[in-house]
Amino acid sequence: QVQLVESGGGLVQPGGSLRLSCAASGIIFGIYDMAWYRQAPGNQREWVATITSGGSANYADSVKGRFTISRDNAKNTVDLQLNSLKPEDTAVYYCKVMGIAYWGQGTQVTVSS
């Protein structure tokens, strides 16, 4: 069955950067669109970015120009580069296989001085 393992989160100061990675297994990775979501304390989970099987990317307005999603079909990974981080980016970040009802454990990103 599908398994997703997110990594790369941590504590970073405002304006800093992080790179998140998600390793997928149990699926034919290259045929699926992949996405990143996040959930801040007390908030609903929200969509951050999607990358299609063909490599086209879309972003939520709140992260456009600061975050970059990418994928490596040979390694079955999808990454999220987070730049110019703000305190409001603090959340648990999850990757998602579009069309499959499964969530990994997520990785915590905390932006604070």
N, C-alpha and C positions, 0 to 999 in steps of 0.2 A: 504494500500500500504506500501511498505518498507519505513522504517525510520531509520536513523543512527545518533547517537548523540555522537560525540567525546568529550573527556575531558582530563584534566591532563597536558596540556601544561603550559609553563611558561618561565621565564628567569632563566638561570642556567649558572654557570661559566664553562669554559673548564675543562674537567675531571669529571664533575658532572654527576648526574643521574636524570632521570624522568621516570615516569610510565604513559603511555597513556592508556585510556580505551575507548571502543566503545560499546555503547548499541544499539542493533538491535531490531526492532519490525516489525510486518507485514509480516514476513516470517517464514517458518519452518527452524529455524536457523541451526539445527544440520545436515542438508543435504547439506549445502553449504560450499564450500571453501571460506575462508575469507582472505583479504589482507590489508596491509597498503601501502599507497603511500605518497609521499611528493612533495611539490612544493615550490622552493625557488624563491625569487623575480627575474623576468626576465628569469626564466628557465621554461622548460616544466615540467609537472608533471611526476615523476619517481616512478617506483615500488621499494618498500623497502623489503617487506617480504610477504609470503603467508603461511597460515596453512590450510591443507586440512580438510575435514569433519572427517577424521580418525585421525587427530592430527599430521600429518607429516608437517615439516616446511622447507621452503627454504628462502634464504636471498640473497639480492644483495651483491656483493663483497665489496662494500663500507661500509657495516654495519656488515658483518659477524664477529662473535666473540665479538661484542659489544652490539648488539640488540637481544632481545628474544621475539618471538611472542608466545602467548598462548591463549587458548579459554576455556570458561566455558559454555557448552551447556545447563546446568540447568538454568543459569542466562542470556543466550543470549548475552554474552559479548565476545569481543576479545580484548586482551591487547597487548601492546608493551612496553617492558622494555628497556629503553635506558641508556646504561652505557658508560663511557669513552667518553662523548660527546665532539665534536669538533665544532669550529665555522662554518665549512662547513655543519654541520647538521641542521643549522638554516633553518626553512621552516615551512609552514603550513602542518600538517600531517592529512591525510584522511584515514578512513577505507572504505572498499569496499566489497560488496557481489559479488563474481565472477560470471559473467554471467548475472548480472542485471545492467542496465544503470542508475545508481543513485549515486549521491555523497552527503554526508552530508556537514555540514558547515566547518568542519575541526577544528583543534586546533593548535595554534601557539606555536612553540618551538623556543626560541632564546638562542643561546649559545654565551656568551660574558663576558669578564672580565670588 
